Amino acid sequence: MPGVATDSNPFFARWTAKGSNLCLGHWEISYLGSPLQLKPEIKQNDMGTYAIYCFFDPDDEMFAEGSREDDWVIENAGRLAELFGQHDIPISEDNMRAFYRAVNLQDWRCGSCGGCL
């Protein structure tokens, strides 16, 4: 798996598709360099993190969607605790926030690339 965690974030996340076919990708996520096994419903979908997902106006807040970090961590605490437990990752708020920050950098939305328009 390409990519490694940084000193500030033990998680590395990459959405495999680029350009105008984002919907054809999947998540590759690792913790301290070890790949995580993700359930299909997580691996094949966007993560619901907050950003502006608009290819023609990426600075317009009107096109922002998803949950900001605090809300996202609360909404996803259960599934993250399960995922972390399966991979012997300490279940902590800090790790949940680090996970959010890693996936938020690569998150996407259907239509955000303009490929299906």
N, C-alpha and C positions, 0 to 999 in steps of 0.2 A: 504494500500500500504506500503510495507516495505521501510525503509529508510527515512531519514529526511535530510533537508538542513543543511549545516554546517554554522558556523559563517562567513566563507569567501564566501560562495556561497548559495544564496537562492533557487537554483534549485537542485533537486535530480533526476537523471535519471538512469533507470535500463532496460536493455534488458533482457527479461524473459527467453530466451533459453540459455543453457550452453552446453559445450562439443561439440559433433559432430553433432548437429542439430540446429545450429544457425538460419537457415532460417525459422524455425518454431516458432520463438518468436515474441514478439511485445514490443513496448516501454511503460514503465510506467514512467511518468514524473510528478513531483510535484513542486510547488512553495510555499515556506514557509509551507510545509506540506499539501497543498491542491492539489489534483490531477487535472491535466489538461486533458481536453477532446480533443483528437487528431483526425484529419481527417484520414481515413484509409490509404491514400497514404503516410502519415507521420508515422502513428503508426506502419505500417507493413514493413517498409523499412529501410535500413541503412540511416544515416544522411549525408553522404558524407564528414565527417570530416577527417582531415589528420592523418595518422598513417601508420605503416607497418603492413599490414594485411596478414601475411604469417605464417602459422603454422609450417613450417619446417625450416624457417630461419627468426625469428622475429627481427633480428638486421640488416638485409641487406637493405639499403636504396633503392636498385633497386626495391624492392617490395612495396615501399611507394606509396600511392595514396590518393586522396581526396584533399580537399581545406584546406589550413592553415587558422588560425583564422581570420586574417584581410580580406582575400578574401571571406571566408565563410560568415562572417557577412554581407558584401556588397551583396553577391549573395542571401542571405536569409532574408534580412531586411524586405521585403514586407510581406512574410508569417509569420515572427516572430511578426511584428507589428499587424497583424490580430489576431494571436493567443493570444498575450498579451492583446489586446483590449477586446477580448472575456472573459478574465479571470481577468480583472481589474488589470493587472500587468503594472506598469509604463513602457512606451515605451521609452527605453533609450539604448544608445550604451553599457553602463555598464551591463545592464540586458541581452542584446543580447550576449555579450561576456561570461557572466556567464552561459547562456544556452549552448553555444558552449562547454565550458569547462566541463559541466556536461555530455553532451551526448558523447563527445569525449572519455571519460573514458570507455564507454560501447559500442562504435560504433563497427561495424563489416562489413564484406563484404561476399558476396556469395563465398564460397570456402575457406574462411579464417580459417575454422575449420578443413578442410580436410574430412568432413563427406560425401560429394558427390563424392569424388574421387574414 
